[in-house]
Amino acid sequence: MNADGSDQKDVLGYPLDVAVYPSWTSDGKQIVYGGPDENRRIQVMQVNPDGQGQVSITSGNRANSYAAWSPDGNYLAYAAEPGAKLADLVIYDVASGEHRTVLKGEVFQELYRDARPAWVPKKKQP
């Protein structure tokens, strides 16, 4: 939608009832969100704003959501087992395709106040 709320569009064309938490990629060309995969497990998904090109960034038996791109677009931080009392903080490296757990069972989450990762922009050198 536009900044004033006009011209709203349904990107996916089907309802999402849990773990959406959308976030734009750093280049503003795609959206990541927590959505169901083919097995109805919540995974980090990525889609173009027109609804095309949907891919799953994560997979497996664990739920994954609350994704946030690094300012440079090279990494994606997300919570593994969101909604659990203590979740894992995982970093996805775009170049290598590696998913690395950086905090195991240390991300405290309170009902309706989930711990979505956030990045601090790198300081510019003088």
C-alpha positions in Angstrom: 0.0 0.0 0.0 1.0 3.6 -0.3 2.3 5.4 2.8 -1.1 7.0 3.3 -2.8 3.6 3.4 -4.4 3.8 -0.1 -4.0 1.2 -2.8 -3.7 -1.8 -0.5 -2.8 -5.1 -2.3 -3.0 -8.7 -1.0 0.4 -10.0 -1.9 -0.1 -13.8 -1.3 -3.8 -14.2 -2.1 -4.5 -16.4 0.9 -4.9 -15.8 4.6 -2.0 -16.1 7.1 -3.2 -16.7 10.6 0.1 -16.9 12.5 3.7 -15.7 12.6 3.6 -13.3 9.7 5.9 -10.4 11.0 6.9 -9.1 7.5 10.1 -7.3 6.8 11.4 -5.7 3.6 14.8 -6.8 2.2 17.4 -4.2 2.5 17.1 -3.3 -1.2 13.3 -3.0 -0.9 12.6 -5.6 -3.6 11.3 -8.5 -1.6 9.5 -9.2 1.7 10.4 -11.9 4.2 7.8 -13.2 6.6 6.9 -16.2 8.8 4.5 -18.4 6.9 3.5 -22.0 6.5 5.4 -24.3 4.2 3.9 -27.3 2.4 3.8 -29.2 5.7 2.1 -26.3 7.6 5.3 -25.6 9.6 6.1 -21.9 10.0 9.2 -21.0 8.1 10.9 -17.9 6.9 9.5 -17.2 3.5 10.5 -14.6 0.9 8.2 -13.2 -1.8 8.2 -10.3 -4.4 5.7 -7.5 -3.7 3.6 -8.8 -6.6 3.2 -12.2 -5.0 5.6 -13.9 -7.4 8.9 -15.7 -6.7 7.9 -17.1 -3.2 10.7 -19.2 -1.7 11.3 -20.8 1.7 14.6 -19.6 3.3 14.3 -22.1 6.2 13.0 -25.6 6.4 12.7 -28.6 8.7 10.7 -29.6 11.7 11.4 -26.4 13.8 9.3 -23.3 13.3 11.3 -20.3 12.2 10.1 -16.7 12.1 10.7 -13.0 13.2 13.2 -12.4 10.4 15.1 -9.2 9.9 17.7 -8.4 7.2 21.0 -6.8 8.0 21.4 -3.3 6.6 23.8 -4.6 3.9 21.5 -7.5 2.9 24.2 -10.1 3.5 22.6 -11.7 6.6 19.2 -12.5 7.9 18.6 -12.9 11.6 15.6 -15.0 12.8 14.2 -16.9 15.8 14.1 -20.7 15.7 11.1 -22.0 17.6 9.4 -18.6 18.0 6.7 -18.7 20.6 8.7 -21.0 22.8 9.7 -19.6 26.2 13.4 -19.6 25.1 14.1 -19.5 21.3 17.4 -19.7 19.4 18.8 -16.7 17.5 20.0 -17.9 14.1 21.9 -16.0 11.4 21.5 -16.9 7.7 24.5 -16.1 5.5 23.2 -15.3 2.0 26.6 -16.0 0.3 27.3 -19.3 1.8 23.7 -20.5 2.5 24.7 -21.4 6.1 22.3 -21.1 9.0 24.3 -20.5 12.2 22.8 -20.5 15.7 24.4 -17.7 17.6 22.3 -17.9 20.8 21.0 -21.3 21.8 17.9 -21.1 24.0 18.6 -17.6 25.1 16.1 -15.5 23.3 13.4 -14.8 25.9 9.9 -14.4 24.4 6.8 -13.3 26.3 3.4 -14.0 24.8 2.5 -11.1 22.4 5.9 -9.5 22.9 8.0 -11.8 20.8 11.7 -11.0 20.4 12.2 -10.1 16.8 15.9 -9.5 16.0 17.0 -6.1 15.0 20.3 -4.9 13.5 22.4 -1.9 14.4 23.7 -0.1 11.3 27.5 -0.2 10.9 29.1 3.1 11.8 30.7 4.9 8.9 34.5 5.4 9.2 35.6 9.1 9.3 
